[in-house]
Amino acid sequence: MRLWLALALAVGLAACRAPAPTRLQPATASNLAPLPCDGRGPLRPASIGYCLARRHYVTPAARTVLLAAANGVAKDHPGSVVLFMDASWSKGTRPMPPHLSHGDGREVDLAMFFVTPAGRPLAAPPTLTGYGAFEPPSHETERVCIGIAGPHHEPDPAASRSWRLDEARTSDLVRRLIADPHVRRVFIEPHLKTRLGLAREDKVRFAGCQAARHDDHIHVDFS
């Protein structure tokens, strides 16, 4: 019970709160598919809690895109696994708290990739839920939302933290996602968009100052 409480609290505090996009057709439970929870392939949950809570459902098209991206990353970066966090619940209704979106199968949060300060790849984020391992801007001039109150102002980790963003693998994953026509947009922080060489990619966007930070995870929005 204490583990579930910790998971719920961590997700509630750190989960992305992306703006709700316009939908032409609502999803229903009958047309959503579960993401794989067996822990065997290149696409896995960051915590089994997302599967036990039934927050791991997406549309069939989104599932296909995610599996293809995960397989591609695993091929080019042997041993790498794409980890998902909150997607949607099986009943297909939105929003799915604590998010302002999610719930209809067309959104999913993915973990970024990380390395040690010495550059050794980490197999998973250094947090229980996959959220919260923030990668601050390299320079304060890159920081957005200064002076604007809201959930964006979660504190930076210590400079002595045991992880850093793995730019190569994270950029590869984002590029694979945005190349698919079923992906409408991907949310990451503006400083990471530039840092990952994605400045000219229109699908890569900023969620806004009223959203949580997106320098610890990737929010993917499908059509």
Backbone as numpy.savetxt, mean C-alpha at the origin, in Angstrom:
# Nx Ny Nz CAx CAy CAz Cx Cy Cz
-6.40 -12.22 21.71 -7.23 -11.02 21.71 -6.37 -9.77 21.71
-5.26 -9.83 22.51 -4.39 -8.65 22.55 -3.73 -8.42 21.20
-3.39 -9.51 20.48 -2.81 -9.36 19.15 -3.78 -8.69 18.21
-5.05 -9.12 18.25 -6.07 -8.50 17.39 -6.27 -7.04 17.73
-6.24 -6.73 19.03 -6.40 -5.33 19.44 -5.24 -4.50 18.92
-4.02 -5.04 19.02 -2.85 -4.31 18.52 -2.94 -4.12 17.02
-3.37 -5.15 16.30 -3.50 -5.04 14.85 -4.54 -4.01 14.47
-5.71 -4.06 15.12 -6.77 -3.10 14.80 -6.34 -1.67 15.10
-5.65 -1.49 16.23 -5.20 -0.15 16.59 -4.17 0.37 15.60
-3.22 -0.50 15.24 -2.18 -0.07 14.31 -2.76 0.27 12.95
-3.67 -0.55 12.47 -4.30 -0.27 11.18 -5.12 1.00 11.26
-5.85 1.18 12.36 -6.68 2.36 12.51 -5.87 3.64 12.53
-4.68 3.59 13.12 -3.85 4.78 13.20 -3.07 5.04 11.94
-2.69 3.98 11.23 -1.75 4.15 10.14 -2.31 3.90 8.76
-3.48 3.29 8.65 -4.00 2.92 7.33 -4.28 4.15 6.49
-4.13 3.98 5.17 -4.32 5.14 4.30 -5.79 5.52 4.24
-6.03 6.81 4.10 -7.39 7.34 4.02 -7.51 8.08 2.71
-7.52 7.32 1.62 -7.53 7.91 0.29 -8.90 8.47 -0.05
-8.96 9.54 -0.84 -10.24 10.08 -1.26 -11.06 9.05 -2.02
-12.35 9.09 -1.86 -13.21 8.12 -2.52 -13.44 8.50 -3.98
-12.99 7.66 -4.93 -13.19 7.98 -6.34 -14.62 7.71 -6.77
-15.01 8.29 -7.88 -16.34 8.06 -8.44 -16.41 6.67 -9.04
-17.49 5.95 -8.77 -17.66 4.60 -9.27 -18.87 4.53 -10.18
-18.71 3.85 -11.30 -19.81 3.72 -12.24 -20.71 2.55 -11.90
-20.12 1.52 -11.28 -20.89 0.33 -10.96 -20.45 -0.20 -9.60
-21.36 -0.32 -8.65 -20.96 -0.81 -7.34 -20.57 -2.28 -7.39
-19.59 -2.63 -6.56 -19.21 -4.03 -6.47 -20.17 -4.76 -5.53
-20.28 -6.03 -5.70 -21.08 -6.86 -4.81 -20.24 -8.03 -4.36
-20.69 -8.69 -3.29 -19.93 -9.80 -2.75 -19.72 -10.90 -3.78
-20.66 -11.07 -4.70 -20.59 -12.18 -5.64 -19.49 -12.00 -6.67
-18.99 -10.78 -6.87 -17.97 -10.62 -7.90 -16.62 -10.20 -7.35
-16.37 -10.44 -6.07 -15.08 -10.18 -5.48 -14.34 -11.49 -5.23
-13.02 -11.43 -5.33 -12.20 -12.63 -5.18 -11.18 -12.41 -4.07
-10.88 -13.42 -3.29 -9.88 -13.27 -2.22 -8.46 -13.26 -2.77
-7.62 -12.44 -2.19 -6.20 -12.51 -2.48 -5.61 -13.73 -1.76
-4.52 -14.29 -2.28 -3.99 -15.54 -1.70 -3.48 -15.36 -0.28
-3.86 -16.28 0.57 -3.49 -16.22 1.99 -2.67 -17.42 2.44
-2.27 -18.29 1.50 -1.56 -19.49 1.90 -0.08 -19.26 2.16
0.42 -18.07 1.86 1.81 -17.75 2.16 2.83 -18.46 1.30
2.44 -18.89 0.10 3.34 -19.70 -0.72 3.84 -18.99 -1.97
3.07 -18.08 -2.52 3.43 -17.47 -3.79 4.09 -16.12 -3.62
4.24 -15.38 -4.72 4.89 -14.07 -4.68 3.99 -12.94 -4.20
2.71 -13.25 -3.95 1.77 -12.26 -3.40 1.19 -12.83 -2.12
1.46 -12.15 -1.00 1.07 -12.68 0.32 0.59 -11.55 1.22
-0.14 -11.88 2.30 -0.53 -10.84 3.26 0.65 -10.41 4.12
0.71 -9.13 4.43 1.74 -8.64 5.35 1.52 -9.21 6.74
0.27 -9.49 7.08 -0.11 -10.14 8.33 -1.30 -11.02 8.03
-1.34 -12.22 8.62 -2.47 -13.11 8.40 -3.76 -12.50 8.94
-3.62 -11.48 9.79 -4.80 -10.82 10.34 -5.70 -10.23 9.27
-5.13 -9.76 8.14 -5.96 -9.21 7.08 -6.86 -10.28 6.47
-6.37 -11.49 6.41 -7.17 -12.59 5.87 -8.20 -13.05 6.89
-7.80 -13.18 8.14 -8.72 -13.62 9.18 -9.87 -12.62 9.36
-9.58 -11.34 9.15 -10.61 -10.30 9.25 -11.39 -10.13 7.95
-11.04 -10.91 6.93 -11.73 -10.89 5.64 -11.67 -9.51 4.99
-10.49 -8.91 5.06 -10.24 -7.61 4.44 -9.30 -7.76 3.24
-9.37 -8.92 2.58 -8.41 -9.26 1.53 -9.11 -9.55 0.19
-10.25 -8.92 -0.06 -11.00 -9.17 -1.29 -10.81 -8.03 -2.29
-10.74 -8.41 -3.57 -10.62 -7.44 -4.66 -11.44 -7.96 -5.84
-11.59 -7.13 -6.85 -12.26 -7.59 -8.07 -11.35 -8.61 -8.77
-11.93 -9.49 -9.58 -11.08 -10.45 -10.32 -10.02 -9.77 -11.17
-10.37 -8.64 -11.80 -9.38 -7.93 -12.62 -8.23 -7.42 -11.76
-8.55 -6.87 -10.59 -7.50 -6.38 -9.70 -6.61 -7.52 -9.23
-7.21 -8.66 -8.93 -6.43 -9.83 -8.50 -5.45 -10.26 -9.58
-5.91 -10.27 -10.82 -5.04 -10.65 -11.93 -3.86 -9.70 -12.07
-4.14 -8.39 -11.97 -3.08 -7.38 -12.06 -2.06 -7.56 -10.95
-2.53 -7.76 -9.73 -1.63 -7.89 -8.59 -0.76 -9.14 -8.70
-1.35 -10.24 -9.13 -0.56 -11.46 -9.29 0.50 -11.30 -10.37
0.13 -10.65 -11.48 1.09 -10.44 -12.56 2.24 -9.55 -12.10
1.92 -8.48 -11.37 2.96 -7.58 -10.88 3.88 -8.30 -9.90
3.29 -9.10 -9.00 4.08 -9.83 -8.02 4.99 -10.85 -8.70
4.47 -11.54 -9.70 5.29 -12.50 -10.43 6.44 -11.81 -11.15
6.17 -10.64 -11.73 7.21 -9.90 -12.42 8.31 -9.44 -11.48
7.92 -8.93 -10.32 8.91 -8.49 -9.33 9.75 -9.68 -8.86
9.10 -10.81 -8.59 9.82 -12.00 -8.13 10.81 -12.50 -9.17
10.45 -12.36 -10.45 11.34 -12.80 -11.52 12.58 -11.92 -11.61
12.38 -10.61 -11.53 13.51 -9.68 -11.66 14.28 -9.48 -10.37
13.65 -9.78 -9.24 14.29 -9.65 -7.93 14.06 -10.94 -7.16
14.81 -11.99 -7.46 14.57 -13.31 -6.86 14.45 -13.26 -5.34
13.43 -13.94 -4.85 13.17 -13.98 -3.42 12.26 -12.89 -2.91
11.94 -11.92 -3.75 11.07 -10.81 -3.33 9.60 -11.23 -3.36
8.85 -10.78 -2.37 7.43 -11.08 -2.26 6.67 -9.77 -2.10
5.62 -9.58 -2.89 4.75 -8.42 -2.74 3.76 -8.72 -1.63
3.69 -7.83 -0.65 2.83 -8.02 0.52 1.68 -7.03 0.48
0.47 -7.55 0.68 -0.71 -6.68 0.71 -1.19 -6.49 2.14
-1.82 -5.33 2.36 -2.44 -5.06 3.65 -3.96 -4.97 3.42
-4.57 -3.87 3.80 -6.02 -3.74 3.63 -6.39 -3.69 2.15
-7.37 -4.48 1.77 -7.98 -4.42 0.44 -9.45 -4.06 0.65
-10.32 -5.03 0.58 -11.75 -4.81 0.81 -12.33 -6.03 1.51
-13.48 -5.84 2.08 -14.15 -7.00 2.67 -15.06 -7.66 1.64
-15.49 -8.86 1.95 -16.17 -9.69 0.94 -17.54 -9.16 0.55
-18.18 -8.37 1.40 -19.53 -7.90 1.07 -19.54 -6.78 0.05
-18.39 -6.19 -0.24 -18.29 -5.24 -1.34 -18.92 -3.89 -1.13
-19.01 -3.41 0.10 -19.59 -2.08 0.36 -18.50 -1.15 0.87
-18.63 0.13 0.54 -17.65 1.13 0.95 -18.34 2.25 1.72
-17.61 2.99 2.54 -16.19 2.80 2.82 -15.95 1.68 3.84
-14.70 1.28 3.97 -14.31 0.27 4.94 -13.45 0.95 5.99
-14.01 1.27 7.16 -13.25 1.96 8.19 -11.97 1.19 8.55
-10.89 1.91 8.88 -10.80 3.35 9.10 -10.59 4.16 7.83
-10.67 3.54 6.67 -10.42 4.23 5.40 -11.62 5.09 4.99
-11.34 6.06 4.15 -12.40 6.82 3.51 -12.82 6.18 2.20
-12.04 5.20 1.77 -12.38 4.43 0.58 -12.27 2.95 0.95
-11.79 2.11 0.06 -11.72 0.67 0.26 -13.13 0.09 0.43
-13.23 -1.21 0.47 -14.50 -1.87 0.74 -15.20 -2.44 -0.47
-14.94 -1.91 -1.68 -15.68 -2.38 -2.85 -14.83 -3.22 -3.79
-13.62 -3.56 -3.35 -12.77 -4.44 -4.15 -11.86 -3.74 -5.13
-11.92 -2.40 -5.18 -11.14 -1.67 -6.18 -9.96 -0.91 -5.57
-9.65 -1.17 -4.32 -8.51 -0.52 -3.69 -7.73 -1.56 -2.89
-6.43 -1.39 -2.84 -5.59 -2.25 -2.01 -4.35 -1.47 -1.60
-3.90 -1.71 -0.40 -2.65 -1.14 0.09 -1.57 -2.21 0.00
-0.43 -1.84 -0.57 0.70 -2.75 -0.71 1.89 -2.21 0.08
2.65 -3.12 0.65 3.86 -2.72 1.37 4.92 -2.27 0.37
5.69 -1.27 0.77 6.88 -0.93 0.03 7.98 -1.93 0.37
9.06 -1.88 -0.36 10.21 -2.74 -0.07 11.24 -1.96 0.72
11.98 -2.67 1.57 12.94 -2.03 2.45 14.26 -2.77 2.46
15.31 -2.04 2.82 16.64 -2.61 3.01 17.17 -2.14 4.37
18.21 -2.79 4.83 18.89 -2.32 6.02 19.72 -1.09 5.66
20.20 -0.33 6.64 21.07 0.81 6.32 22.30 0.41 5.52
22.71 -0.86 5.63 23.86 -1.34 4.86 23.47 -1.80 3.46
22.15 -1.79 3.16 21.70 -2.15 1.82 21.25 -3.59 1.66
21.15 -4.35 2.73 20.69 -5.74 2.61 19.17 -5.77 2.50
18.61 -6.43 1.48 17.15 -6.45 1.31 16.45 -7.09 2.51
15.37 -6.46 2.93 14.51 -7.04 3.96 13.37 -7.78 3.29
12.98 -8.91 3.86 11.93 -9.72 3.28 10.55 -9.12 3.50
10.42 -8.27 4.53 9.12 -7.70 4.89 9.33 -6.37 5.58
8.28 -5.55 5.67 8.39 -4.29 6.41 8.74 -4.55 7.87
9.39 -3.62 8.53 9.79 -3.81 9.92 8.68 -3.48 10.92
7.43 -3.68 10.54 6.30 -3.44 11.42 5.33 -4.61 11.34
4.53 -4.80 12.37 3.61 -5.93 12.43 2.58 -5.89 11.32
2.02 -4.71 11.05 0.91 -4.60 10.09 1.35 -4.27 8.67
2.59 -3.85 8.49 3.04 -3.38 7.18 2.96 -1.87 7.05
2.16 -1.22 7.90 2.05 0.23 7.93 3.04 0.79 8.96
3.46 2.04 8.74 4.19 2.76 9.77 5.68 2.87 9.62
6.27 2.15 8.64 7.72 2.25 8.42 7.98 3.41 7.45
7.84 4.62 7.94 7.88 5.80 7.08 9.29 6.07 6.55
9.35 6.59 5.33 10.60 7.01 4.70 10.53 8.52 4.51
11.14 9.30 5.39 11.01 10.76 5.34 11.67 11.36 4.10
11.34 12.60 3.77 12.01 13.29 2.67 13.50 13.42 2.94
14.28 13.46 1.87 15.72 13.66 2.02 16.04 15.08 2.48
15.17 16.04 2.11 15.35 17.43 2.49 14.02 18.00 2.98
14.07 18.87 3.95 12.85 19.45 4.52 12.05 20.23 3.49
12.72 20.75 2.47 12.01 21.50 1.43 11.07 20.61 0.62
11.25 19.30 0.70 10.39 18.36 -0.02 9.14 18.00 0.77
9.07 18.41 2.01 7.95 18.03 2.87 6.71 18.84 2.51
5.57 18.16 2.42 4.30 18.82 2.10 3.43 18.92 3.35
2.40 19.75 3.24 1.39 19.88 4.29 1.92 20.54 5.56
3.00 21.27 5.47 3.52 21.96 6.64 2.50 23.00 7.10
2.16 22.95 8.37 1.22 23.91 8.94 -0.24 23.58 8.71
-0.51 22.46 8.07 -1.90 22.04 7.82 -2.25 20.89 8.75
-3.24 21.09 9.60 -3.61 20.04 10.56 -4.27 18.88 9.82
-4.07 17.69 10.34 -4.71 16.53 9.73 -3.91 15.26 9.98
-4.41 14.14 9.48 -3.77 12.84 9.75 -2.43 12.66 9.04
-2.06 13.61 8.17 -0.81 13.49 7.44 0.41 13.64 8.34
0.22 14.19 9.51 1.36 14.54 10.36 1.71 13.45 11.37
1.85 12.23 10.89 2.41 11.19 11.74 3.92 11.41 11.81
4.52 11.17 12.96 5.93 11.54 13.15 6.89 10.70 12.33
8.01 11.30 11.96 9.08 10.58 11.28 9.69 9.55 12.23
10.22 8.46 11.68 10.97 7.52 12.53 12.33 8.12 12.89
12.99 7.50 13.82 14.30 7.98 14.24 15.31 7.82 13.11
16.28 8.72 13.06 17.33 8.62 12.05 18.12 7.33 12.19
18.12 6.77 13.38 18.84 5.51 13.65 18.02 4.27 13.34
16.90 4.45 12.65 16.02 3.30 12.37 16.78 2.21 11.62
16.26 1.00 11.70 16.95 -0.17 11.14 16.54 -0.47 9.71
15.84 0.45 9.05 15.41 0.22 7.67 15.55 1.49 6.85
15.58 1.28 5.55 15.53 2.36 4.56 14.68 1.87 3.39
14.16 2.77 2.59 13.38 2.39 1.43 14.27 1.69 0.40
13.78 0.58 -0.13 14.44 -0.08 -1.25 13.87 0.55 -2.52
14.60 1.49 -3.08 14.09 2.27 -4.20 13.92 1.43 -5.46
14.85 0.52 -5.72 14.80 -0.27 -6.95 13.58 -1.16 -6.99
13.35 -1.92 -5.95 12.21 -2.84 -5.96 10.88 -2.10 -5.88
10.83 -1.03 -5.07 9.58 -0.28 -4.95 9.21 0.39 -6.26
10.20 1.00 -6.93 9.94 1.63 -8.23 9.50 0.59 -9.26
10.12 -0.56 -9.25 9.74 -1.63 -10.19 8.29 -2.03 -9.98
7.88 -2.20 -8.73 6.50 -2.59 -8.45 5.53 -1.53 -8.94
5.79 -0.26 -8.64 4.88 0.80 -9.06 4.78 0.86 -10.58
5.90 0.75 -11.26 5.88 0.80 -12.72 5.07 -0.34 -13.32
5.18 -1.50 -12.76 4.40 -2.63 -13.26 2.90 -2.39 -13.06
2.55 -1.80 -11.95 1.14 -1.54 -11.68 0.57 -0.50 -12.63
1.25 0.63 -12.78 0.68 1.72 -13.58 0.69 1.39 -15.07
1.45 0.38 -15.46 1.46 -0.02 -16.87 0.19 -0.76 -17.27
-0.57 -1.21 -16.28 -1.78 -1.96 -16.58 -2.97 -1.01 -16.71
-3.80 -1.14 -17.74 -4.93 -0.23 -17.92 -6.00 -0.34 -16.84
-6.01 -1.42 -16.07 -7.00 -1.55 -15.00 -6.65 -0.71 -13.78
-5.42 -0.21 -13.71 -5.00 0.64 -12.59 -5.29 2.09 -12.92
-6.13 2.73 -12.10 -6.50 4.13 -12.32 -5.43 5.07 -11.80
-4.92 4.78 -10.60 -3.95 5.67 -9.98 -3.27 4.94 -8.82
-2.11 5.46 -8.45 -1.34 4.96 -7.32 -0.97 6.15 -6.46
-1.18 6.04 -5.16 -0.85 7.13 -4.25 0.48 6.84 -3.53
1.44 7.76 -3.66 2.63 7.80 -2.83 2.93 9.27 -2.54
3.85 9.53 -1.65 4.20 10.90 -1.31 4.93 11.58 -2.48
4.74 12.89 -2.64 5.42 13.60 -3.74 6.93 13.44 -3.75
7.57 13.45 -2.59 9.03 13.32 -2.58 9.47 11.94 -3.06
8.64 10.93 -2.84 8.97 9.59 -3.34 8.69 9.47 -4.83
7.68 10.16 -5.31 7.42 10.14 -6.74 8.65 10.63 -7.51
9.25 11.69 -7.03 10.45 12.21 -7.67 11.64 11.29 -7.45
11.80 10.85 -6.25 12.95 10.02 -5.87 12.96 8.69 -6.61
11.79 8.14 -6.91 11.70 6.85 -7.59 11.69 6.98 -9.10
11.89 8.21 -9.61 11.94 8.41 -11.04 10.59 8.34 -11.72
9.53 8.72 -10.99 8.17 8.61 -11.49 7.52 9.97 -11.73
8.32 11.03 -11.79 7.79 12.39 -11.85 6.89 12.63 -13.05
7.11 11.93 -14.14 6.31 12.14 -15.35 5.13 11.18 -15.47
4.92 10.37 -14.47 3.85 9.37 -14.52 2.55 9.96 -13.95
1.58 10.19 -14.82 0.34 10.84 -14.40 -0.48 9.99 -13.44
-0.35 8.69 -13.50 -1.12 7.83 -12.61 -0.60 7.85 -11.18
0.62 8.30 -10.99 1.20 8.36 -9.65 0.88 9.71 -9.06
0.14 9.72 -7.94 -0.42 10.97 -7.42 -0.24 11.10 -5.91
-0.55 12.29 -5.44 -0.53 12.61 -4.01 -1.96 12.53 -3.49
-2.16 11.84 -2.38 -3.51 11.65 -1.84 -4.05 12.90 -1.17
-3.19 13.86 -0.83 -3.66 15.09 -0.21 -3.31 15.18 1.26
-3.41 16.40 1.78 -3.01 16.65 3.16 -3.99 16.11 4.19
-5.19 15.74 3.76 -6.15 15.16 4.70 -6.08 13.64 4.71
-5.14 13.09 3.96 -4.91 11.65 3.96 -3.69 11.33 4.81
-3.59 10.08 5.23 -2.41 9.63 5.96 -1.20 9.62 5.05
-0.04 9.53 5.63 1.20 9.51 4.86 1.26 8.28 3.96
1.79 8.48 2.76 1.99 7.37 1.83 3.47 7.22 1.49
4.30 7.29 2.53 5.71 6.94 2.34 6.06 5.71 3.16
5.03 4.94 3.53 5.24 3.63 4.17 4.51 2.52 3.40
3.60 2.91 2.49 2.87 1.93 1.72 2.38 2.56 0.41
1.90 1.71 -0.48 1.40 2.13 -1.78 -0.10 1.85 -1.82
-0.89 2.86 -2.13 -2.33 2.68 -2.32 -2.60 2.55 -3.82
-3.23 1.45 -4.21 -3.54 1.21 -5.63 -5.04 1.27 -5.82
-5.45 2.03 -6.80 -6.88 2.24 -7.08 -7.17 1.69 -8.49
-8.07 0.73 -8.56 -8.40 0.07 -9.82 -9.71 0.61 -10.40
-9.86 0.48 -11.69 -11.09 0.91 -12.35 -12.17 -0.14 -12.16
